[in-house]
Amino acid sequence: MTTTDDGDYALAIDAGQTGIRVRVRRAGALSAEHVMPGVRTHEPLLPQLAAVVKALTDTPGARVEVISAGVSGLTADDSDAAALTALLGDLHVDRVFLAHDSVTSYLGALGTDRGAVVAAGTGVVTLAVGDRHVARVDGWGNIMGDAGSGYWIGRQGLEAAMRAHDGRGERTQLLHRLRDRWADPETAYIRLQSDPLRVSAVASFAKDVTELASTDAVAARICKRAARELAASVVASLARVEGESASSVSTVGGIFRSQLILGQFEHRLTKSLPTVRFVSPQGDGLDGAERFQTLPPLHPLWASSSISQHGAL
């Protein structure tokens, strides 16, 4: 862990769509952990991160020894640690590291070991790290990707409910869950589309799907399809970095709280990669954001285009 002078700050940030978690250390000791509203991926990300840092460094002109952030939806345009530093105004910032949250999820789960990590929450992304190469699979957002994510499952569940309402699909308890949220199914889509937090709202319906999976055939099929998508992403990622079946795989994120999804995921992955080793995650994305501060200089992740740094290592 980075050591700071008395009163100086070290911040680790796990910025997801559902919430932003921040671990603040002062003089090397844990000061506090905070949860703030999630990043809005349709708006510029760096000003949002700058606002978080400013809100949590309450001393005017304070020295910030290091900021390390894993960010959902981080693009090449936003991946500019120097630009974030400039937005911090009169704060004295020594080092800034920005990474896609796939990198920090990986470091949280497997540390510096080789393998693959699939992080499935509101969105989903898989990252594989080999001896020399790094491969990211999916994480392309709810319009173009995120197969098997909370949004994906929630969207499938809402559609199944409306098909049942129309008589186009099987009867399902999902329709009752939809009515619990919106009394009139025929106006639910209007209320949802006008909700500024609609991505989170859709993703939250994944909980209804997973809860009903043990008693509802429609919900169960959605969960099994999600597991198939997640397993396929891992297989593709490992093929790109090492081309062999023996590797460690770790899963993080709320989607894997579903025992049906986790069990189906492991079953399908074992069929494709018989020698795969399932490893319990060492920590989460916030732990990974903090580990990023001490990542060895020659680690393959430094070659990833998902990392930007400002200041000396």
N, C-alpha and C positions, 0 to 999 in steps of 0.2 A: 504494500500500500504506500502510495505517495505520502511523504512527510511534509507538513506545512509549518511555517512559523506560527507563533501564537497569534490567533485571531484570523489567520488567512483561511481561505475557503478551498475545498476540493469538492466538486460536484459531479455526481454520476446521474445520468438522465436516461430513463427508459420511456420514450415518447411513442405511445400507441394511439390508436383511433378511439379507444374507449376511455383511456385515461393516461396522464403523464405522471410517472413516479420519479421522484428525485431523492437521492441520498446525499445529504450534506455532511461533510466532515470539516472540523476546524481543529488545527494543530494535530492532525492525524487521528483524532478521536471522533466517533460518531456524534454528530450534533442533533440531527433530526432526519426523519423521512417524511415526505409530503406526497399527497396525491392531488393532482389538479386536473381540470377538464382536458379531454383528449385533443390531439392535433386534428386540425381541419385540413384534409389533404387537398381540398379544392382551393385553398388559399395559400399564399407564400408561407413557407415553413420557418425560415430563419427569423422573421420578426416574432413569430410565436415562441420560438426557443429563447430569443433574447428577452422577451417579456417574463418568461419563467425565471431565468437567471436573475434578472433585476429584482423580481419580487422576493427572491430568497436570499439575496445578499444585501442585507439591510443597512450596511455601513457605507455612507457616501465615500467614494474613492477607494473602496476596499480592494485588497489584492486577492485575486483568484489564481491560485497556483495551477489548477488544472480543471478543465471541463471536458467530460467525455460523454457523448450522447449517441444512443442508438435510436433511430427515428423511422417510424413507419412512413412509407411513401416517399422516402428521400430519393430525389432524382439527381442526375448529373449537374443540372443547373443549380440545385439547392445545396449540393455537396461542396460547400466552400467555407472551410473553417475560418479563413481570414475575413470573409465577409461577415460571419457571425461575430467575430471579435470586434469588428468596426461598429457593429450595432450596439455594443455594450457600453458605449459612451465613455464615462470617466472611470469605469472599472479598470484596474490594472490586471490584465489577464496574461499569464505566462504561456500557457499551452491550451490548445483546443483540439479535440479529436471528434470528428463527425463520422458516423457510419450508418449504413442501412441497418435496420433492426434485425435482419437475418444474421449479421455479424455478431451483434451483442447477444442474441439468443443462443448462437452457437457457443460463444465463449462462456456463457452462463451454464450451459448444459454439459459440454464436453471439455471446457477449458482449452488447452493447447493441443489436445489429442486429435488424431485423425478420425474421420468418420462423417456422419451426416446427422443433421438436426432438422426436424420439421416442427415449426412453431405455428400452432393453429389456434387462433382466437377469433376476433372479428374478421380479420383477414388471415391469410396463410402464406408462408414462404418456407422453402426448404433450401438449406445450404449444405454442401458437401465440401470437405477439405481433404485433399490428398497430400502426397509428399511434396508436390510442386504446384498443383493446380487447385483452383477454387471454382465451384460451379453453383450458381443460383438457379433454382427452378421455381416458377410461378411467383406469387407476390405481385401479380399484375393488376390488382385492384378488382373491385366488385363488378365492373363493366366487362373487363376482358379476361378475368382469371379468378384467382382465389378459390380454386376448386376444392371443396371439402371444408371450407372455412365456416365460421359461425354465420356470416352473411349468406353464404351459399346454401347452407342447411336451412336457415330461416326463410330464405326466398323460396326454396323448394317446398317448405312446409306451408307457406302462405298460398302458393299456387295450388297445392293439393287441396287445401281447405276450400278455396274458391271453386275448384272443379267439382268438389262434392256439393257445394251450394248450388251450382248450376245444374247438377245431374250429369255432368260430363265425366266424372270420375267416381272412384269408389267412395263409399261412406267412410268417414274417418273422424276420430275424436278431435282432430286438429281444427275442425270447423267450430267446435264448442270452445276451444281455446281462443280462436280468433274472435268469437263473439264476446268472450270475457274482456277483451281489450277494446273492441269496437262493437257496440251493440248491434249496429246495422252493417252487415257485411258488404252491402252494396254501396255504402259511402266510405268504407274503410280505406279504399285506395286513394280517395281524395285527401283524406286526413293524413295518410302516410306520405303522400307525395309533397304535401305542403309543410311537413315537419322538417325543420332544419337539421334535426338529429336522426333523419330517417335511416341512415346506414346503421347506426347503433340500434335503432328500433327494430329493423329487419333482423339484424344479427341476434337480438335478444330472443326472438321467436325460436331460435335453435334450441333453447332450453326446453321449450314446450315439446319440440320434436323428440329430443333425447329422453325426456321424462316419459313420453307415451310409447316409446319404442318397444317396451316389453309387453304391451297389451294391444298395440295398434299396428296392423300389418303395413299400412302406408308409411307410418313414421319409421318403422323398422327398415323398410326398403331404402328410405332416404338416408338413414344412418349407414347402411351397408354400402351404398353408392359413395358416400363421403369417404369411408374407409378405403374403398378401391382407388379413389382419386388421390388420396394422401399417400398410399403405398406406391402408386405409379410415379409420383413425383420423386420419392426417395430412390427408386430404382433408376430413374433417369439421371438424377444428380450423381449417384455413385458411378454410373457408367462413364460419365464425362470426366471424372477426376482420376479413376484408377482402372476401370474396365475389369474389375474382378468382384467376386461376390463377398469375400471376407471383409467385413467392416463393422464398426460400432455405429449403432443408431440410437438416438435419444429423441424423445417426444416432449414438447412443452406446450402449454396453453390449455385453456379451459375446455376445448373440444374433447381432449383425451380424458376428461373426467367421466365421459360416457364409457362404461365397460364394454358395451356392444361395439362402439367404434374402435376402441383400443384393441379389443380382441380380434375383430375382423382385420384391422390394420396389420397386426402382428402375424395373423394367419396368412394373409395374402403376401406379405413381404417375405415370409419364410418359404413360401412356395416358389417365389421368384429367386430368392437368394438364400439357399439352404444353410449357409454358414454364417448368416447375419447374427450379430450379438446385440441384444437389446440392453441398453445401459440406462440406469436411472439418472436423471439430470442432477448434476452437482448443485445447480442453482438456477436462477431465472434470468430474464433479460436485464434486470437492474444489477444483479451480480456481474453479468457479462459486461455491462457498461463500465463498471468499476475495474474489472480485470483488464479491460482495454488499455487502461493507463500504464500497465506494466507488461504489455504484450512484447515478447522477444522480437528484436528488430528483424531477424531472418525468418520469422514465421510466414508461411504462405499467405496468410490473410493480409499482410501488408501489400501484396501485389494486387489485391482486389480493388476494382474500380469503385467499390462501395465505401472507400475510406478517404477522408480528407483530413489533413492535419495542419496546424499553424503553431509555430514555435518549435524549439529544439526538443528532440527526444530525450 
